Amino acid sequence: MADQLILLGTWISPYSTRVKIALAEKGVDYEFREEDLTNKSPLLLKTNPINKQIPVLIHNGKPVCESLIIVQYIDQVWNHKSPLLPSDPHQLAQARFWADYVDKKVYSAARQLMFSTGETQETAKNDFIGCLKVLEGELGDKPYFGGETFGIVDVALIPSYSFFFAYEQFGNFSIVAECPALVDWVNRCMEKESVSKHLPDQHKVYDYISERKKKLQSK
């Protein structure tokens, strides 16, 4: 009997995109259900009653929440190909550290950059560029963050590429000028069908965020 797999998410969520990429890397079929976060489905509220957030992966009726936890779950369950987590304990700890850094530092600074104004936005822009430079330093001359193979840190960060145009427009700067090695890494990742097939269009993302920002500022 085939596994029943449902992913609750939204098209614009980088956290949902992570899960799509991880599943694509494993070659696993699933049903994606687009959530309306202004009117959350009974299934979302039932399967993630604590945080009531996407993404949620429902595997044979059992939910798994939080994107990085879901990616690790996928890697453990479908371990027949494309390992996303290193087997060495120290390398595993390092990978988890950097994936956590992406969540707590990079995406936090990015949200501030997109939804703030004036001096606050300038500070957020500098913080964001600083975070990218830290990641660029960690990447070094490796093809991927884990070395030769595409792994969890790459999965964690690459969905942000869909937001690059928005970051640049709101912050008035160039990512390729600031972090050329990181953009080279993006280009390597985009050669993978699991990545390029699942990343939302940058201009569509920018339009969506612009509209959301207008609504927030009009309140």
N, C-alpha and C positions, 0 to 999 in steps of 0.2 A: 504494500500500500504506500503510495507516494505521500511525502510530507505535505501538510497544508501550511502555507506560509503567507501571511498577510502583513504588509507594512503600512502603518498609518503615518502620514506625513503631509508636508506641503511642498509644492514645486520649488519655492524660493528658499526653503530652509537648508542651510549648509549641513545641518545635522542629519536631515533626511538624506541628503545627497551622499553623505559618507556611507550610509547603510546601503544605498543603491550600488555604490562603487564596490563595496566589499562583497555584496552578493554577486555582482557581475564578475568580479575576479574569481569567484568560486564556481561560476557557471550555474548558479542556483535560480530556478524559476520561482516567482512569487507574484502575488497580487498587490498592486499599489492602490491605496485608497486615499484620495486627496481630502484632507480635513479642512473645514471652515473653522478657523480658530475663534471667530466671533460667535459661532454656534456649534460648539464641540459635540461630536457624535456620542450617543450613548455607549458605543463600543470603546471609544477613547476614554471616557470617564470611568468605565468599568475596568479597563485593563491598566490604566495608570491613575488610580484614585488619589494618590498622594500628591503628585505634581501636576496632574492633568495636562501634560505636555506631550508634544511629538518630538522625536519619533517613538513609535512602539512597534516592535516586531512580535507578531503572534505566531508561535510555532506549535502546530498541533494543539491549538487552544490555550497554550501557555504563553503569557506575555513576558517580554524582556524590554526594559526601559533604559533610557540614557544612551546616547549614540555611541560613545566609546565603549561602554559595556556591551552594547549590541555587537559592535565590530569584533570584540574579543570573543563573544559567544559564537558568532558566525565562524571565526577562525578555528575554534575548538570543535564545533559540531561537524563542519565540512572541512576536514583536515586532509582531504585527499589531494589537494592541489593549491598552488599559490599561497604559501604560508604568509600571514600578515604580521605575526609576532615571532621574534627570535626565540630559539630554544635555550640559548645560553642565559642563565639567570641574571647576570649583570647587564647584558645587552637588553634583556626584557625590561629590567628596571629602568634603564636609560630611555628606552622607547616609550614607556608609560610616562616617564617624567616629561618628555618633550611633547607628547600628545596632550598632556595636562596643561603644559605651558601654552599651547595653541589655544585651548579653551579659556584659560584664566587670564591670559595676557593679550594675545593677539585679537581674539574676537571681542574682548571687552574694550580694548582701545579702538577697534574698528567701529563699534556701535557708538562710542563717544564722538568719533570723527564724523560719522554720518548724520547724527541727530543733534549735534550741538552747534553753536554759532559763536562768532567773535573770538575773544581770547581763549575761551574754553575749547573751541574747535582747534585753534592753533596749537594749544597744549596737547590735545588729543592726537593731532597729526604728528607732532614730534614724538609722542609716545609710541604711536603706531609704527612709524618709520624705525624707531629704535628697536622695537620688537622684531621687525622684519630683518634688521641687520644682525640681531642676536641669532636668529634662525639661519641666516646666511652664513654666519660664522660656524654654527654647528654643522651645517651641510658641508662646508669646506669644498673639497674637490671630488666628493663622492657623487655618484649618479643620483642616488636617493638617500633619504635620511638614514636608512638602515644599512646603507652600503650599496651592494650591487642589486639588491632586490627591493621592489616596491613594497612598503610595509605600512604599519598603522600610523606612523607620523605623517607619511605622505597622504594617506587616506584622510587623516584629520585636517590637514591644511589645504589640500588642493581644491576643495569646494569654494574657498575664498577667492579663487581666480575669477569666478563669475561676478564678483563684487569689485574687481580692480578698477573698472571704468568709473563706478560710483565713488570709490575712494578718491580717485584722482580728480574727479569733477568737484566733489565737495571740499577736498583739501587743497586743490590747486597745486598739484605736484605730479611728478612722473615716477612711477614705480621702477620702470626699467632704468631710469637715470640714477635712482637711489640704490637699487639692489639688482644689478644686472645678472649676477649669478643665480639669484632666486628666480628670475624670469627664465633663465636657461633651464632650470629645474622644472618650471611650469611647462615649458615646451616639450621636455622629455615625457612628463606625465601625460600630456595631451596626445602623445603618439599612441597611448594605450586606449583601445576602444572602450574599456570599462570606465574610463574617465571622460573622454570626449563625448560619449553618447549620453552621459547623464548630467552634464553641467548646464544649467540654464544660461540662455543668451545674456551677455553683459548689458546690452541696451534695454532689454526687457526688465532686468533686475533694477537698473538705474531708474527707469520710468516708474516702477512700482514703489521704490523707496522715496522718490521725489514726491509722489502723490501722498504717501503716508506721512512724510515730513510736513507737507502743507497742511494736512488735516490736524496733525498734532500742534502745529504753530497757531492754527486758527481757533483752538479751544481756549 
